[in-house]
């Protein structure tokens, strides 16, 4: 097994822990029970597409709600949220690098409007998940008083600053906060690389004819 095969196997293994993987696998098995191109097969394919979209969009709304409830949540909630961030990155890497972890496996990635919108939705979801994680686990110095309140805004400011500038808004006060910042920076760097790769693949570069 080559190193590339090992990476692909790891991506598939991580993907298998997602509840979406098991729901889509069931719909996929039902889809393949019908003849390719038949109306029944297309109906099951449509259900898989709807499931994919709803799973991504519901996670966005869920991440917003979790942030609003962060003052009431226990710190252990941050663990599954950070795993969800890893799942987002893992799936995007699988799609771009190997054409896996998606409904039409093995086919080229098409940067359609649907793909771009869902990708941006995942990007915003990750930002809100990091904001909640900062609220639950983060310890930072020099946090302004005006960001404190019943719902502290500094975790959202920290998450937005790293997400869009790759730089921390506040100085971490412990190793765990440093880890969270590095984790988010790594996510944004890799996710940005994925998006750039997707758009570059659309370029049709031809030599100029005199």
N, CA, C and O of each residue as an XYZ file, in Angstrom:
840
protein
N       0.840     -1.191      0.000
C       0.000      0.000      0.000
C       0.881      1.250      0.000
O       1.772      1.382      0.839
N       0.634      2.165     -0.939
C       1.394      3.399     -1.023
C       0.917      4.380      0.045
O      -0.114      4.180      0.687
N       1.708      5.454      0.216
C       1.327      6.480      1.195
C      -0.010      7.116      0.821
O      -0.831      7.413      1.690
N      -0.222      7.322     -0.479
C      -1.494      7.905     -0.932
C      -2.662      6.996     -0.572
O      -3.715      7.469     -0.147
N      -2.476      5.702     -0.742
C      -3.531      4.749     -0.370
C      -3.803      4.797      1.126
O      -4.950      4.690      1.559
N      -2.745      4.958      1.913
C      -2.910      5.038      3.363
C      -3.715      6.274      3.756
O      -4.598      6.202      4.610
N      -3.404      7.410      3.124
C      -4.150      8.641      3.402
C      -5.613      8.475      3.021
O      -6.503      8.886      3.766
N      -5.864      7.874      1.865
C      -7.234      7.668      1.422
C      -7.988      6.758      2.389
O      -9.156      6.998      2.695
N      -7.314      5.712      2.866
C      -7.948      4.797      3.816
C      -8.266      5.502      5.131
O      -9.307      5.253      5.739
N      -7.365      6.381      5.567
C      -7.605      7.129      6.807
C      -8.791      8.067      6.647
O      -9.608      8.195      7.559
N      -8.891      8.724      5.499
C     -10.014      9.625      5.251
C     -11.327      8.855      5.273
O     -12.308      9.307      5.863
N     -11.343      7.686      4.626
C     -12.556      6.864      4.640
C     -12.892      6.398      6.051
O     -14.065      6.352      6.424
N     -11.880      6.052      6.837
C     -12.117      5.574      8.198
C     -12.725      6.669      9.069
O     -13.671      6.418      9.816
N     -12.180      7.887      8.974
C     -12.728      9.003      9.746
C     -14.145      9.323      9.285
O     -15.020      9.604     10.104
N     -14.366      9.281      7.990
C     -15.695      9.560      7.429
C     -16.735      8.567      7.933
O     -17.905      8.917      8.090
N     -16.313      7.335      8.187
C     -17.255      6.293      8.622
C     -17.826      6.559     10.012
O     -18.825      5.947     10.390
N     -17.206      7.466     10.785
C     -17.724      7.792     12.107
C     -18.846      8.834     12.047
O     -19.497      9.107     13.055
N     -19.063      9.405     10.882
C     -20.098     10.427     10.746
C     -21.482      9.781     10.669
O     -21.649      8.797      9.949
N     -22.475     10.303     11.387
C     -23.841      9.769     11.253
C     -24.396      9.954      9.846
O     -25.234      9.173      9.394
N     -23.923     10.992      9.155
C     -24.363     11.193      7.775
C     -23.925     10.036      6.887
O     -24.656      9.631      5.982
N     -22.736      9.505      7.145
C     -22.229      8.387      6.346
C     -23.185      7.208      6.387
O     -23.453      6.592      5.355
N     -23.701      6.887      7.562
C     -24.575      5.725      7.700
C     -25.955      5.994      7.095
O     -26.556      5.100      6.500
N     -26.457      7.223      7.246
C     -27.743      7.555      6.641
C     -27.644      7.524      5.119
O     -28.536      7.007      4.445
N     -26.551      8.084      4.575
C     -26.383      8.089      3.127
C     -26.119      6.682      2.600
O     -26.544      6.345      1.495
N     -25.424      5.862      3.376
C     -25.161      4.485      2.941
C     -26.472      3.717      2.776
O     -26.620      2.920      1.850
N     -27.416      3.963      3.678
C     -28.725      3.290      3.556
C     -29.444      3.741      2.286
O     -29.967      2.918      1.535
N     -29.466      5.065      2.052
C     -30.130      5.564      0.849
C     -29.403      5.098     -0.413
O     -30.034      4.844     -1.438
N     -28.093      4.989     -0.336
C     -27.316      4.517     -1.480
C     -27.652      3.069     -1.818
O     -27.771      2.708     -2.988
N     -27.802      2.244     -0.788
C     -28.160      0.843     -1.028
C     -29.539      0.738     -1.679
O     -29.756     -0.117     -2.538
N     -30.470      1.602     -1.273
C     -31.798      1.598     -1.890
C     -31.727      2.106     -3.328
O     -32.433      1.604     -4.203
N     -30.878      3.098     -3.570
C     -30.749      3.638     -4.928
C     -30.222      2.575     -5.886
O     -30.717      2.447     -7.006
N     -29.221      1.812     -5.449
C     -28.593      0.833     -6.326
C     -29.446     -0.414     -6.542
O     -29.065     -1.300     -7.308
N     -30.584     -0.488     -5.880
C     -31.505     -1.583     -6.125
C     -32.296     -1.387     -7.419
O     -32.961     -2.306     -7.897
N     -32.214     -0.187     -7.975
C     -32.973      0.141     -9.174
C     -32.040      0.325    -10.369
O     -30.847      0.581    -10.208
N     -32.597      0.193    -11.551
C     -31.820      0.325    -12.772
C     -31.318      1.753    -12.933
O     -32.046      2.712    -12.675
N     -30.064      1.886    -13.363
C     -29.467      3.201    -13.548
C     -30.249      3.988    -14.598
O     -30.514      3.496    -15.695
N     -30.609      5.207    -14.241
C     -31.346      6.063    -15.159
C     -32.848      5.977    -15.012
O     -33.570      6.783    -15.598
N     -33.338      5.016    -14.242
C     -34.780      4.885    -14.048
C     -35.285      5.990    -13.131
O     -34.509      6.623    -12.415
N     -36.594      6.212    -13.161
C     -37.175      7.260    -12.316
C     -37.025      6.930    -10.838
O     -36.818      7.825    -10.018
N     -37.128      5.648    -10.494
C     -36.976      5.237     -9.096
C     -35.550      5.517     -8.611
O     -35.334      5.983     -7.492
N     -34.583      5.219     -9.489
C     -33.189      5.470     -9.116
C     -32.944      6.962     -8.927
O     -32.227      7.355     -8.007
N     -33.523      7.792     -9.775
C     -33.359      9.230     -9.664
C     -34.030      9.782     -8.414
O     -33.548     10.748     -7.822
N     -35.140      9.172     -8.013
C     -35.813      9.612     -6.796
C     -34.956      9.378     -5.568
O     -34.872     10.234     -4.688
N     -34.313      8.202     -5.509
C     -33.437      7.922     -4.376
C     -32.188      8.800     -4.415
O     -31.686      9.204     -3.366
N     -31.679      9.101     -5.617
C     -30.542     10.003     -5.746
C     -30.926     11.400     -5.247
O     -30.136     12.062     -4.574
N     -32.136     11.840     -5.580
C     -32.604     13.149     -5.119
C     -32.709     13.185     -3.601
O     -32.394     14.199     -2.979
N     -33.150     12.090     -3.005
C     -33.238     12.030     -1.547
C     -31.856     12.136     -0.911
O     -31.697     12.758      0.140
N     -30.866     11.532     -1.545
C     -29.506     11.632     -1.027
C     -28.992     13.074     -1.120
O     -28.315     13.551     -0.209
N     -29.309     13.757     -2.207
C     -28.895     15.149     -2.355
C     -29.564     16.035     -1.307
O     -28.927     16.914     -0.726
N     -30.851     15.795     -1.073
C     -31.578     16.584     -0.073
C     -31.001     16.326      1.317
O     -30.827     17.258      2.102
N     -30.705     15.063      1.620
C     -30.118     14.730      2.914
C     -28.789     15.443      3.096
O     -28.518     15.977      4.172
N     -27.960     15.460      2.067
C     -26.657     16.114      2.140
C     -26.812     17.599      2.440
O     -26.113     18.144      3.294
N     -27.736     18.254      1.728
C     -27.934     19.687      1.925
C     -28.489     19.982      3.317
O     -28.023     20.899      3.994
N     -29.475     19.209      3.736
C     -30.085     19.464      5.045
C     -29.107     19.205      6.168
O     -29.102     19.934      7.160
N     -28.279     18.185      6.035
C     -27.295     17.885      7.079
C     -26.339     19.055      7.261
O     -26.014     19.421      8.391
N     -25.889     19.644      6.159
C     -24.962     20.767      6.228
C     -25.644     22.016      6.773
O     -25.097     22.697      7.640
N     -26.840     22.316      6.262
C     -27.546     23.527      6.689
C     -27.994     23.417      8.144
O     -27.905     24.392      8.891
N     -28.473     22.245      8.554
C     -28.905     22.073      9.947
C     -27.734     22.220     10.914
O     -27.903     22.723     12.024
N     -26.550     21.782     10.493
C     -25.382     21.961     11.345
C     -25.062     23.438     11.522
O     -24.620     23.848     12.596
N     -25.279     24.249     10.481
C     -25.047     25.686     10.603
C     -25.987     26.297     11.637
O     -25.548     27.026     12.527
N     -27.273     26.001     11.519
C     -28.229     26.526     12.484
C     -27.955     25.974     13.885
O     -28.087     26.687     14.879
N     -27.572     24.694     13.949
C     -27.246     24.096     15.240
C     -26.049     24.762     15.890
O     -26.028     24.961     17.104
N     -25.045     25.108     15.083
C     -23.853     25.767     15.634
C     -24.191     27.153     16.162
O     -23.629     27.584     17.169
N     -25.104     27.859     15.497
C     -25.545     29.168     15.989
C     -26.261     29.042     17.323
O     -26.036     29.840     18.233
N     -27.119     28.042     17.436
C     -27.854     27.826     18.685
C     -26.905     27.442     19.812
O     -27.049     27.908     20.942
N     -25.937     26.591     19.497
C     -24.973     26.175     20.517
C     -24.173     27.369     21.046
O     -23.890     27.455     22.240
N     -23.815     28.283     20.149
C     -23.085     29.457     20.620
C     -23.952     30.311     21.537
O     -23.473     30.809     22.557
N     -25.211     30.482     21.185
C     -26.112     31.272     22.017
C     -26.317     30.625     23.393
O     -26.553     31.309     24.389
N     -26.222     29.301     23.420
C     -26.408     28.575     24.680
C     -25.100     28.297     25.400
O     -25.105     27.667     26.458
N     -23.977     28.752     24.849
C     -22.669     28.406     25.409
C     -22.516     28.741     26.897
O     -21.840     27.989     27.599
N     -23.113     29.842     27.427
C     -22.962     30.088     28.872
C     -23.594     29.010     29.744
O     -23.279     28.897     30.928
N     -24.491     28.217     29.152
C     -25.192     27.186     29.914
C     -24.614     25.792     29.702
O     -25.022     24.849     30.380
N     -23.668     25.646     28.771
C     -23.164     24.333     28.387
C     -21.967     23.920     29.222
O     -21.229     24.757     29.743
N     -21.788     22.603     29.340
C     -20.616     22.055     30.012
C     -19.427     22.055     29.061
O     -19.605     22.007     27.844
N     -18.225     22.108     29.606
C     -17.024     22.203     28.780
C     -16.802     20.971     27.904
O     -16.166     21.079     26.856
N     -17.312     19.793     28.307
C     -17.069     18.589     27.515
C     -17.778     18.642     26.168
O     -17.439     17.877     25.266
N     -18.761     19.535     26.013
C     -19.466     19.676     24.738
C     -18.498     20.085     23.630
O     -18.741     19.810     22.455
N     -17.401     20.741     24.008
C     -16.447     21.201     22.990
C     -15.820     20.040     22.225
O     -15.466     20.199     21.057
N     -15.676     18.882     22.855
C     -15.017     17.744     22.197
C     -15.747     17.303     20.924
O     -15.113     17.220     19.872
N     -17.072     17.012     20.978
C     -17.750     16.633     19.729
C     -17.806     17.766     18.710
O     -17.851     17.510     17.507
N     -17.805     19.012     19.175
C     -17.810     20.133     18.227
C     -16.500     20.187     17.443
O     -16.505     20.418     16.233
N     -15.383     19.975     18.131
C     -14.089     19.976     17.444
C     -13.951     18.764     16.532
O     -13.276     18.833     15.505
N     -14.586     17.658     16.902
C     -14.584     16.481     16.023
C     -15.401     16.753     14.759
O     -15.056     16.280     13.676
N     -16.482     17.516     14.905
C     -17.277     17.885     13.738
C     -16.452     18.743     12.779
O     -16.550     18.584     11.562
N     -15.642     19.651     13.323
C     -14.755     20.456     12.482
C     -13.797     19.549     11.720
O     -13.575     19.741     10.525
N     -13.232     18.565     12.407
C     -12.350     17.604     11.743
C     -13.101     16.850     10.659
O     -12.545     16.581      9.594
N     -14.360     16.506     10.916
C     -15.161     15.801      9.921
C     -15.391     16.642      8.672
O     -15.357     16.124      7.556
N     -15.625     17.947      8.860
C     -15.807     18.841      7.710
C     -14.550     18.855      6.846
O     -14.620     18.698      5.627
N     -13.411     19.043      7.486
C     -12.152     19.094      6.747
C     -11.843     17.753      6.092
O     -11.384     17.713      4.950
N     -12.089     16.662      6.800
C     -11.823     15.323      6.270
C     -12.647     15.048      5.019
O     -12.138     14.505      4.039
N     -13.925     15.427      5.058
C     -14.795     15.188      3.903
C     -14.360     16.015      2.698
O     -14.337     15.518      1.573
N     -14.013     17.290      2.941
C     -13.581     18.139      1.831
C     -12.279     17.623      1.217
O     -12.114     17.652     -0.003
N     -11.365     17.155      2.050
C     -10.126     16.588      1.528
C     -10.402     15.335      0.704
O      -9.792     15.130     -0.345
N     -11.326     14.495      1.182
C     -11.673     13.295      0.440
C     -12.261     13.612     -0.917
O     -11.958     12.947     -1.908
N     -13.106     14.636     -0.958
C     -13.747     15.021     -2.221
C     -12.717     15.552     -3.215
O     -12.698     15.138     -4.374
N     -11.859     16.468     -2.761
C     -10.918     17.124     -3.662
C      -9.773     16.202     -4.080
O      -9.410     16.156     -5.255
N      -9.203     15.468     -3.119
C      -8.014     14.669     -3.414
C      -8.322     13.368     -4.143
O      -7.601     12.977     -5.061
N      -9.413     12.689     -3.724
C      -9.645     11.337     -4.225
C     -11.023     11.137     -4.851
O     -11.313     10.051     -5.353
N     -11.873     12.156     -4.832
C     -13.213     11.993     -5.392
C     -14.070     11.036     -4.587
O     -14.938     10.364     -5.144
N     -13.836     10.966     -3.264
C     -14.600     10.072     -2.394
C     -15.380     10.914     -1.375
O     -15.328     12.144     -1.400
N     -16.091     10.240     -0.492
C     -16.858     10.919      0.565
C     -17.914     11.843     -0.022
O     -18.257     12.861      0.578
N     -18.430     11.488     -1.195
C     -19.494     12.281     -1.794
C     -20.445     11.367     -2.542
O     -20.179     10.176     -2.701
N     -21.547     11.925     -2.999
C     -22.594     11.114     -3.609
C     -22.130     10.504     -4.924
O     -22.383      9.328     -5.185
N     -21.452     11.293     -5.754
C     -20.968     10.786     -7.043
C     -19.485     10.477     -6.929
O     -18.651     11.209     -7.462
N     -19.160      9.411     -6.246
C     -17.761      9.066     -6.033
C     -17.082      8.690     -7.346
O     -17.666      8.048     -8.219
N     -15.812      9.120     -7.449
C     -15.015      8.761     -8.620
C     -15.136      9.729     -9.771
O     -14.398      9.615    -10.749
N     -16.070     10.700     -9.680
C     -16.226     11.658    -10.760
C     -15.559     12.968    -10.386
O     -15.310     13.231     -9.209
N     -15.274     13.779    -11.371
C     -14.594     15.049    -11.141
C     -15.481     15.991    -10.332
O     -16.708     15.947    -10.415
N     -14.828     16.837     -9.555
C     -15.560     17.806     -8.747
C     -15.998     18.957     -9.637
O     -15.181     19.548    -10.342
N     -17.264     19.270     -9.606
C     -17.795     20.387    -10.377
C     -18.104     21.531     -9.425
O     -18.909     21.380     -8.505
N     -17.468     22.668     -9.643
C     -17.667     23.818     -8.762
C     -18.938     24.553     -9.151
O     -18.897     25.713     -9.560
N     -20.057     23.874     -9.021
C     -21.351     24.472     -9.322
C     -21.747     25.413     -8.189
O     -21.090     25.482     -7.150
N     -22.852     26.140     -8.424
C     -23.344     27.024     -7.379
C     -23.674     26.280     -6.111
O     -23.418     26.775     -5.013
N     -24.243     25.085     -6.246
C     -24.604     24.271     -5.080
C     -23.370     23.897     -4.273
O     -23.375     24.006     -3.046
N     -22.314     23.458     -4.946
C     -21.096     23.037     -4.259
C     -20.452     24.202     -3.526
O     -20.000     24.051     -2.391
N     -20.407     25.364     -4.171
C     -19.775     26.531     -3.557
C     -20.563     26.997     -2.350
O     -19.976     27.302     -1.312
N     -21.897     27.059     -2.466
C     -22.728     27.507     -1.350
C     -22.602     26.561     -0.163
O     -22.480     27.013      0.976
N     -22.630     25.260     -0.413
C     -22.500     24.297      0.678
C     -21.112     24.361      1.304
O     -20.968     24.199      2.516
N     -20.086     24.596      0.480
C     -18.741     24.742      1.016
C     -18.628     25.957      1.931
O     -18.010     25.878      2.993
N     -19.220     27.079      1.530
C     -19.215     28.273      2.367
C     -20.026     28.055      3.638
O     -19.679     28.573      4.700
N     -21.102     27.291      3.529
C     -21.902     26.974      4.715
C     -21.074     26.177      5.713
O     -21.114     26.452      6.912
N     -20.331     25.199      5.230
C     -19.436     24.431      6.109
C     -18.379     25.331      6.746
O     -18.027     25.154      7.913
N     -17.878     26.291      5.980
C     -16.857     27.209      6.488
C     -17.408     28.043      7.646
O     -16.739     28.216      8.665
N     -18.632     28.559      7.486
C     -19.258     29.349      8.549
C     -19.623     28.475      9.742
O     -19.512     28.905     10.890
N     -20.057     27.249      9.470
C     -20.371     26.327     10.569
C     -19.145     26.082     11.430
O     -19.228     26.112     12.658
N     -18.006     25.841     10.792
C     -16.764     25.621     11.537
C     -16.417     26.839     12.383
O     -15.956     26.694     13.516
N     -16.631     28.028     11.849
C     -16.344     29.242     12.610
C     -17.185     29.313     13.882
O     -16.665     29.647     14.946
N     -18.470     29.003     13.783
C     -19.346     29.046     14.954
C     -19.002     27.934     15.941
O     -19.118     28.129     17.151
N     -18.585     26.780     15.448
C     -18.176     25.695     16.339
C     -16.920     26.077     17.110
O     -16.790     25.761     18.293
N     -16.001     26.754     16.441
C     -14.811     27.232     17.139
C     -15.176     28.302     18.163
O     -14.614     28.330     19.258
N     -16.111     29.180     17.814
C     -16.535     30.217     18.757
C     -17.091     29.599     20.031
O     -16.774     30.051     21.131
N     -17.913     28.578     19.890
C     -18.459     27.889     21.064
C     -17.354     27.197     21.846
O     -17.370     27.194     23.077
N     -16.393     26.608     21.138
C     -15.279     25.933     21.812
C     -14.437     26.920     22.604
O     -14.004     26.616     23.715
N     -14.201     28.107     22.035
C     -13.477     29.139     22.784
C     -14.243     29.539     24.041
O     -13.653     29.725     25.105
N     -15.568     29.670     23.910
C     -16.380     30.067     25.055
C     -16.316     29.018     26.169
O     -16.368     29.355     27.351
N     -16.201     27.743     25.782
C     -16.212     26.663     26.768
C     -14.837     26.356     27.339
O     -14.717     25.975     28.503
N     -13.788     26.522     26.518
C     -12.456     26.078     26.933
C     -11.400     27.178     26.948
O     -10.380     27.050     27.626
N     -11.635     28.248     26.213
C     -10.589     29.240     26.001
C     -10.312     30.120     27.206
O     -11.219     30.506     27.942
N      -9.030     30.427     27.388
C      -8.569     31.373     28.397
C      -7.620     32.342     27.691
O      -6.581     31.937     27.170
N      -7.994     33.639     27.679
C      -7.215     34.628     26.943
C      -6.959     35.858     27.801
O      -7.729     36.183     28.704
N      -5.856     36.533     27.495
C      -5.500     37.758     28.200
C      -6.056     38.979     27.477
O      -6.355     38.929     26.284
N      -6.190     40.072     28.215
C      -6.556     41.377     27.642
C      -7.879     41.338     26.882
O      -8.006     41.952     25.822
N      -8.848     40.631     27.410
C     -10.178     40.624     26.796
C     -10.907     41.894     27.218
O     -11.060     42.127     28.417
N     -11.362     42.724     26.281
C     -12.029     43.982     26.646
C     -13.320     43.731     27.443
O     -14.025     42.745     27.225
N     -13.600     44.638     28.355
C     -14.796     44.503     29.186
C     -16.070     44.587     28.360
O     -17.080     43.972     28.703
N     -16.023     45.368     27.249
C     -17.252     45.536     26.465
C     -17.654     44.256     25.711
O     -18.756     44.179     25.168
N     -16.769     43.261     25.679
C     -17.132     41.984     25.045
C     -17.669     40.980     26.054
O     -18.028     39.859     25.692
N     -17.726     41.387     27.333
C     -18.246     40.519     28.378
C     -19.725     40.830     28.593
O     -20.180     41.956     28.387
N     -20.454     39.814     29.006
C     -21.874     40.014     29.260
C     -22.544     38.688     29.494
O     -21.880     37.671     29.691
N     -23.873     38.697     29.474
C     -24.613     37.449     29.628
C     -24.231     36.463     28.529
O     -24.130     35.258     28.759
N     -24.020     37.005     27.325
C     -23.486     36.210     26.213
C     -22.184     36.863     25.776
O     -22.212     37.817     24.999
N     -21.038     36.373     26.255
C     -19.754     36.998     25.895
C     -19.528     36.971     24.391
O     -19.755     35.951     23.739
N     -19.081     38.090     23.846
C     -18.833     38.191     22.409
C     -17.389     37.914     22.034
O     -17.081     37.721     20.858
N     -16.486     37.891     23.034
C     -15.079     37.693     22.695
C     -14.801     36.354     22.019
O     -13.920     36.302     21.161
N     -15.515     35.242     22.362
C     -15.229     33.999     21.627
C     -15.558     34.112     20.146
O     -14.846     33.565     19.305
N     -16.649     34.830     19.822
C     -17.010     35.012     18.421
C     -15.992     35.904     17.718
O     -15.630     35.649     16.570
N     -15.525     36.958     18.408
C     -14.504     37.833     17.830
C     -13.218     37.053     17.566
O     -12.590     37.216     16.519
N     -12.834     36.212     18.513
C     -11.635     35.398     18.348
C     -11.774     34.449     17.163
O     -10.857     34.332     16.350
N     -12.907     33.776     17.061
C     -13.125     32.826     15.972
C     -13.162     33.528     14.623
O     -12.572     33.041     13.658
N     -13.847     34.665     14.540
C     -13.932     35.404     13.274
C     -12.573     35.940     12.862
O     -12.230     35.917     11.681
N     -11.792     36.426     13.830
C     -10.493     36.993     13.502
C      -9.566     35.940     12.899
O      -8.893     36.204     11.902
N      -9.530     34.759     13.492
C      -8.682     33.695     12.948
C      -9.241     33.187     11.630
O      -8.486     32.908     10.699
N     -10.551     33.065     11.547
C     -11.163     32.503     10.350
C     -10.894     33.351      9.107
O     -10.709     32.823      8.011
N     -10.876     34.671      9.294
C     -10.739     35.549      8.133
C      -9.371     36.194      7.997
O      -9.051     36.733      6.937
N      -8.548     36.150      9.054
C      -7.219     36.771      8.965
C      -6.095     35.828      9.360
O      -4.927     36.158      9.155
N      -6.411     34.656      9.923
C      -5.424     33.684     10.401
C      -4.557     34.250     11.528
O      -3.438     33.788     11.748
N      -5.074     35.238     12.228
C      -4.341     35.796     13.368
C      -5.273     35.880     14.566
O      -6.473     36.113     14.420
N      -4.702     35.686     15.759
C      -5.498     35.664     16.977
C      -5.841     37.081     17.417
O      -5.009     37.986     17.345
N      -7.081     37.263     17.876
C      -7.496     38.576     18.376
C      -6.989     38.818     19.787
O      -6.731     39.958     20.170
N      -6.844     37.736     20.571
C      -6.412     37.853     21.958
C      -5.251     36.903     22.223
O      -5.075     35.906     21.522
N      -4.471     37.223     23.232
C      -3.311     36.412     23.580
C      -3.744     35.211     24.420
O      -4.332     35.395     25.486
N      -3.468     33.978     23.965
C      -3.841     32.792     24.751
C      -3.146     32.786     26.108
O      -1.988     33.185     26.235
N      -3.885     32.320     27.126
C      -3.352     32.305     28.488
C      -2.958     30.913     28.947
O      -2.403     30.766     30.035
N      -3.228     29.882     28.148
C      -2.811     28.526     28.504
C      -2.591     27.712     27.239
O      -2.892     28.163     26.134
N      -2.060     26.502     27.417
C      -1.720     25.661     26.265
C      -2.943     25.209     25.485
O      -2.890     25.097     24.260
N      -4.045     24.949     26.181
C      -5.254     24.515     25.497
C      -5.771     25.603     24.561
O      -6.225     25.311     23.455
N      -5.703     26.841     24.998
C      -6.139     27.949     24.141
C      -5.210     28.109     22.941
O      -5.662     28.422     21.839
N      -3.901     27.894     23.158
C      -2.965     27.894     22.033
C      -3.331     26.803     21.037
O      -3.331     27.030     19.827
N      -3.641     25.617     21.554
C      -4.001     24.501     20.678
C      -5.246     24.827     19.857
O      -5.293     24.540     18.660
N      -6.248     25.421     20.490
C      -7.475     25.771     19.771
C      -7.177     26.755     18.635
O      -7.707     26.623     17.531
N      -6.315     27.750     18.923
C      -5.969     28.720     17.894
C      -5.215     28.097     16.735
O      -5.487     28.402     15.574
N      -4.269     27.225     17.048
C      -3.511     26.543     15.993
C      -4.412     25.600     15.196
O      -4.290     25.497     13.976
N      -5.314     24.915     15.896
C      -6.251     24.006     15.233
C      -7.116     24.772     14.238
O      -7.314     24.329     13.107
N      -7.630     25.923     14.668
C      -8.470     26.707     13.765
C      -7.666     27.272     12.606
O      -8.139     27.273     11.469
N      -6.455     27.753     12.874
C      -5.609     28.283     11.797
C      -5.296     27.193     10.766
O      -5.332     27.438      9.560
N      -4.987     25.986     11.256
C      -4.728     24.875     10.344
C      -5.939     24.527      9.511
O      -5.822     24.251      8.317
N      -7.119     24.540     10.148
C      -8.347     24.266      9.405
C      -8.543     25.287      8.290
O      -8.824     24.921      7.149
N      -8.394     26.574      8.623
C      -8.622     27.627      7.635
C      -7.606     27.559      6.503
O      -7.954     27.772      5.342
N      -6.352     27.262      6.836
C      -5.318     27.155      5.799
C      -5.633     26.018      4.833
O      -5.580     26.196      3.616
N      -5.959     24.851      5.379
C      -6.249     23.700      4.520
C      -7.547     23.890      3.750
O      -7.632     23.536      2.574
N      -8.555     24.446      4.408
C      -9.829     24.667      3.720
C      -9.651     25.674      2.590
O     -10.203     25.500      1.504
N      -8.870     26.742      2.851
C      -8.601     27.712      1.795
C      -7.845     27.091      0.635
O      -8.117     27.403     -0.524
N      -6.897     26.213      0.940
C      -6.160     25.517     -0.109
C      -7.086     24.650     -0.953
O      -6.935     24.561     -2.171
N      -8.045     24.012     -0.287
C      -9.013     23.181     -0.996
C      -9.835     24.013     -1.972
O     -10.021     23.625     -3.125
N     -10.326     25.162     -1.505
C     -11.157     26.025     -2.348
C     -10.353     26.538     -3.541
O     -10.847     26.546     -4.669
N      -9.110     26.968     -3.292
C      -8.273     27.453     -4.386
C      -8.016     26.343     -5.397
O      -8.054     26.579     -6.605
N      -7.754     25.132     -4.905
C      -7.511     23.996     -5.805
C      -8.735     23.718     -6.669
O      -8.616     23.390     -7.849
N      -9.923     23.854     -6.057
C     -11.148     23.581     -6.807
C     -11.329     24.583     -7.941
O     -11.730     24.210     -9.043
N     -11.033     25.855     -7.673
C     -11.196     26.866     -8.708
C     -10.111     26.773     -9.765
O     -10.378     26.998    -10.946
N      -8.885     26.444     -9.357
C      -7.808     26.294    -10.333
C      -8.108     25.155    -11.300
O      -7.767     25.219    -12.481
N      -8.756     24.107    -10.777
C      -9.085     22.966    -11.642
C     -10.073     23.345    -12.736
O     -10.205     22.630    -13.729
N     -10.774     24.474    -12.557
C     -11.729     24.910    -13.570
C     -11.067     25.703    -14.685
O     -11.661     25.898    -15.745
N      -9.837     26.163    -14.454
C      -9.167     26.983    -15.458
C      -8.810     26.162    -16.682
O      -8.331     25.033    -16.571
N      -9.039     26.720    -17.813
C      -8.692     26.066    -19.075
C      -7.613     26.914    -19.744
O      -7.906     27.788    -20.561
N      -6.366     26.640    -19.382
C      -5.254     27.464    -19.839
C      -4.788     26.956    -21.211
O      -4.445     25.784    -21.370
N      -4.782     27.847    -22.179
C      -4.363     27.497    -23.524
C      -3.309     28.502    -23.987
O      -3.330     29.665    -23.582
N      -2.397     28.053    -24.829
C      -1.384     28.977    -25.337
C      -2.022     30.024    -26.266
O      -3.009     29.767    -26.954
N      -1.417     31.197    -26.252
C      -1.913     32.260    -27.118
C      -1.524     31.971    -28.578
O      -0.406     31.545    -28.867
N      -2.456     32.208    -29.463
C      -2.190     31.998    -30.889
C      -1.920     33.348    -31.556
O      -2.717     34.280    -31.447
N      -0.803     33.432    -32.235
C      -0.464     34.667    -32.929
C      -1.132     34.697    -34.308
O      -0.968     35.663    -35.054
